[in-house]
Amino acid sequence: MIQLAIDDGLAEIVLDAPERRNALGVDDLAELDAAYAEAERAGVRALLLRGSGRAFCAGRDISGVDPRTDDVLGYLDGGVRPLLERMSAFPAPTFAVAHGACLGVGLGLLIATDVVYVADDARIGSPFGALGATLDSGGHALFVERLGAHVTLDLIYTGRMLTGAEAVRAGLFSRAFPADEVTDAARDAARVAATGPTQAFLASKRLVAELRDDRLGLWDSMRHESRAQAALAATDDYRDGFAAFQEKRPPRFVGR
């Protein structure tokens, strides 16, 4: 599912499961973590992450997952958070291409990347109320810091999606491009970075990370999100919302 290619100091990692919009299961998280580790060992000077097909990453792959026995905390705290920490600390400039659905852990992958170029028609937000679940993977920290509490809760309560162009105007990500241009734009930028002063870039990356973490409390926020999600997994609404998504039917929420 995860493809890695390295050429002239640039690593390109592709989420390659278009039939499920690149949704990530536990094994996929481990495979993606291994790809970043291999790129780091190779000493690349820049890295580009993208998804194949019609979406960047639609979030967690819940196909075949039983909500009654689901280990939500294991998935988030044991898989997602360590992966995002590795990505955030990658010792070279990192870039991502965001198109189509960028949700849940897919949004987390973007948060953990240095520079994110989005397609105008990308979809970013929190549709998880339909599952009886909540936003995770660092989404609360990003949205509150960049959008404010009111807009964050509006997106969560209504499930409204931001387009890529709206997300860039709101300061969530770097630049927006037409869908047929965004990959080339990000790849060109990554190639330029791969020929630049890597140590100077890393000094800035460390300084920005210190400032961002002070503002966002990103990793602490993710721990709180994971525990909130695990608590929700025990509710009737989560279980029915989860099953409704799998069965492609409307959920029947009862408020508990």
C-alpha positions as CSV (number, residue, x, y, z in Angstrom):
1,M,0.0,0.0,0.0
2,I,2.9,2.4,0.7
3,Q,5.3,3.1,-2.2
4,L,8.8,4.6,-1.6
5,A,11.1,5.9,-4.4
6,I,14.3,7.8,-3.9
7,D,15.9,9.8,-6.7
8,D,18.8,12.3,-6.4
9,G,18.3,13.1,-2.7
10,L,14.5,13.3,-2.9
11,A,12.2,10.7,-1.4
12,E,8.7,10.3,-2.7
13,I,6.2,8.3,-0.6
14,V,2.9,7.4,-2.1
15,L,-0.2,6.1,-0.3
16,D,-1.3,3.7,-2.9
17,A,-4.7,2.1,-2.0
18,P,-7.0,4.2,-4.2
19,E,-9.8,1.7,-3.9
20,R,-10.3,2.7,-0.3
21,R,-9.2,6.3,-0.7
22,N,-5.9,5.5,1.0
23,A,-7.5,4.9,4.3
24,L,-5.0,3.6,6.8
25,G,-5.2,0.5,8.9
26,V,-2.8,-0.6,11.6
27,D,-0.5,-2.4,9.2
28,D,-0.5,0.6,6.9
29,L,0.6,2.9,9.7
30,A,3.5,0.5,10.4
31,E,4.4,0.4,6.7
32,L,4.3,4.2,6.4
33,D,6.5,4.5,9.5
34,A,9.0,2.0,7.9
35,A,9.1,4.1,4.7
36,Y,10.0,7.2,6.6
37,A,12.7,5.3,8.5
38,E,14.1,4.0,5.3
39,A,14.2,7.5,3.7
40,E,15.9,8.8,6.8
41,R,18.6,6.0,6.7
42,A,19.1,6.9,3.0
43,G,20.0,10.5,4.0
44,V,17.6,12.1,1.7
45,R,17.5,15.9,1.6
46,A,13.8,16.4,1.1
47,L,10.7,14.2,1.1
48,L,7.3,14.4,-0.7
49,L,4.2,12.6,0.5
50,R,1.1,12.1,-1.7
51,G,-1.8,9.8,-2.3
52,S,-2.9,8.0,-5.4
53,G,-6.4,8.0,-6.9
54,R,-9.1,10.5,-6.0
55,A,-8.1,11.3,-2.4
56,F,-5.1,12.0,-0.3
57,C,-6.3,10.0,2.7
58,A,-9.8,9.5,3.9
59,G,-8.7,8.6,7.5
60,R,-8.8,5.3,9.3
61,D,-9.6,2.1,7.4
62,I,-12.5,0.7,9.5
63,S,-13.5,-2.0,7.0
64,G,-13.9,-5.2,9.0
65,V,-13.4,-3.5,12.4
66,D,-16.0,-4.4,15.0
67,P,-16.9,-1.3,17.0
68,R,-17.8,-3.5,20.0
69,T,-14.2,-4.7,20.4
70,D,-12.3,-1.9,18.6
71,D,-9.0,-0.8,20.3
72,V,-9.3,2.9,19.5
73,L,-6.6,3.9,22.0
74,G,-4.2,1.3,20.5
75,Y,-4.8,2.6,17.0
76,L,-4.4,6.3,17.9
77,D,-1.8,6.3,20.8
78,G,0.0,3.1,19.7
79,G,0.0,3.8,15.9
80,V,-0.9,7.2,14.8
81,R,0.8,9.4,17.3
82,P,4.3,7.7,17.1
83,L,4.0,7.9,13.3
84,L,3.2,11.6,13.3
85,E,6.0,12.3,15.8
86,R,8.5,10.5,13.5
87,M,7.2,12.5,10.5
88,S,7.3,15.8,12.3
89,A,10.9,15.2,13.4
90,F,12.1,13.9,9.9
91,P,15.6,15.4,9.4
92,A,15.0,17.1,6.1
93,P,12.3,19.4,4.6
94,T,9.0,17.6,4.0
95,F,6.2,18.4,1.6
96,A,2.8,16.9,1.0
97,V,0.2,17.0,-1.7
98,A,-3.4,17.2,-0.4
99,H,-6.3,16.4,-2.8
100,G,-9.7,15.0,-2.4
101,A,-10.5,13.8,1.1
102,C,-8.0,14.8,3.8
103,L,-9.7,13.5,7.0
104,G,-8.9,12.1,10.4
105,V,-5.4,10.5,10.3
106,G,-5.1,11.9,6.8
107,L,-5.3,15.4,8.3
108,G,-2.8,14.4,10.9
109,L,-0.3,13.4,8.2
110,L,-0.6,16.9,6.8
111,I,-0.2,18.5,10.3
112,A,3.0,16.5,10.7
113,T,4.4,17.8,7.3
114,D,6.4,21.0,6.9
115,V,4.8,22.3,3.7
116,V,1.4,21.3,2.4
117,Y,0.2,22.2,-1.1
118,V,-3.5,21.5,-1.5
119,A,-5.8,21.1,-4.5
120,D,-8.5,23.7,-4.8
121,D,-11.1,21.0,-4.4
122,A,-9.6,19.2,-1.5
123,R,-12.0,18.4,1.4
124,I,-10.8,19.2,5.0
125,G,-12.9,19.1,8.1
126,S,-14.5,16.9,10.7
127,P,-17.3,14.6,9.5
128,F,-16.9,12.3,12.4
129,G,-20.2,13.3,14.1
130,A,-21.8,10.9,11.6
131,L,-19.8,8.1,13.2
132,G,-20.6,9.1,16.8
133,A,-16.8,9.9,17.0
134,T,-14.7,13.1,17.3
135,L,-11.9,14.7,15.5
136,D,-8.5,13.2,16.3
137,S,-4.8,13.1,15.0
138,G,-4.1,16.6,16.2
139,G,-7.0,18.3,14.4
140,H,-8.4,20.1,17.5
141,A,-5.0,21.8,18.1
142,L,-4.6,22.9,14.5
143,F,-8.2,24.1,14.0
144,V,-8.4,26.0,17.3
145,E,-5.0,27.7,16.8
146,R,-5.6,28.7,13.2
147,L,-9.5,29.1,13.0
148,G,-10.5,29.9,16.6
149,A,-12.9,28.0,18.8
150,H,-16.1,29.2,17.1
151,V,-15.2,28.0,13.6
152,T,-13.7,24.8,15.0
153,L,-16.9,23.8,16.8
154,D,-19.0,24.9,13.8
155,L,-17.1,22.5,11.6
156,I,-17.4,19.7,14.1
157,Y,-21.0,20.2,14.9
158,T,-22.2,20.6,11.3
159,G,-19.7,18.3,9.5
160,R,-19.1,21.1,7.0
161,M,-16.0,20.6,4.8
162,L,-13.5,23.3,3.8
163,T,-12.2,23.3,0.3
164,G,-8.5,23.4,-0.2
165,A,-8.7,27.0,-1.3
166,E,-10.7,27.9,1.8
167,A,-8.2,26.1,4.0
168,V,-5.3,28.1,2.6
169,R,-7.1,31.4,2.9
170,A,-7.7,30.4,6.6
171,G,-4.0,29.8,7.1
172,L,-4.3,26.0,7.6
173,F,-1.9,25.1,4.8
174,S,0.7,26.6,2.5
175,R,-0.7,27.1,-1.1
176,A,-3.6,26.0,-3.2
177,F,-3.4,25.0,-6.9
178,P,-5.8,23.5,-9.5
179,A,-6.0,19.8,-9.0
180,D,-4.1,19.0,-12.1
181,E,-1.2,21.2,-11.1
182,V,-0.7,20.6,-7.4
183,T,1.5,17.5,-7.6
184,D,3.9,19.0,-10.0
185,A,4.1,22.2,-7.9
186,A,4.9,20.3,-4.7
187,R,7.4,18.0,-6.5
188,D,9.2,21.1,-8.0
189,A,9.4,22.7,-4.5
190,A,10.7,19.5,-2.9
191,R,13.4,19.2,-5.6
192,V,14.5,22.8,-5.0
193,A,14.7,22.0,-1.2
194,A,16.6,18.8,-1.9
195,T,19.4,21.0,-3.5
196,G,19.4,23.7,-0.8
197,P,21.3,24.3,2.5
198,T,19.9,21.3,4.4
199,Q,21.4,22.3,7.8
200,A,20.1,25.8,7.5
201,F,16.6,24.5,6.6
202,L,16.8,22.1,9.6
203,A,17.7,25.0,12.0
204,S,14.5,26.8,10.8
205,K,12.5,23.6,11.1
206,R,13.5,23.2,14.7
207,L,12.8,26.8,15.5
208,V,9.3,26.6,13.9
209,A,8.6,23.4,15.7
210,E,9.4,24.9,19.1
211,L,7.1,27.9,18.4
212,R,4.3,25.7,17.0
213,D,4.4,23.2,19.9
214,D,4.3,26.1,22.4
215,R,1.2,27.4,20.7
216,L,-0.6,24.2,19.9
217,G,0.4,21.8,22.6
218,L,0.1,19.3,19.7
219,W,1.3,16.1,21.3
220,D,-0.6,16.7,24.5
221,S,-3.7,17.5,22.5
222,M,-3.4,14.2,20.6
223,R,-3.2,12.3,23.9
224,H,-6.4,13.9,25.0
225,E,-8.1,13.2,21.7
226,S,-7.1,9.6,21.8
227,R,-8.6,9.2,25.3
228,A,-11.8,11.0,24.3
229,Q,-12.1,8.8,21.2
230,A,-11.6,5.6,23.3
231,A,-14.3,6.8,25.7
232,L,-16.7,7.5,22.8
233,A,-16.1,4.0,21.5
234,A,-18.1,2.6,24.4
235,T,-21.2,4.6,23.5
236,D,-24.3,3.4,21.7
237,D,-24.1,6.2,19.2
238,Y,-20.4,5.4,18.3
239,R,-21.3,1.8,17.7
240,D,-24.3,2.5,15.6
241,G,-22.5,5.3,13.7
242,F,-19.6,3.0,13.0
243,A,-21.9,0.2,11.8
244,A,-24.0,2.6,9.7
245,F,-20.9,3.7,7.9
246,Q,-19.9,0.1,7.1
247,E,-23.4,-0.8,6.1
248,K,-23.9,2.4,4.0
249,R,-27.1,3.5,5.9
250,P,-28.0,6.6,8.0
251,P,-27.0,6.3,11.7
252,R,-29.7,6.1,14.4
253,F,-28.3,8.2,17.2
254,V,-30.0,8.1,20.6
255,G,-27.7,10.5,22.5
256,R,-25.8,8.0,24.6
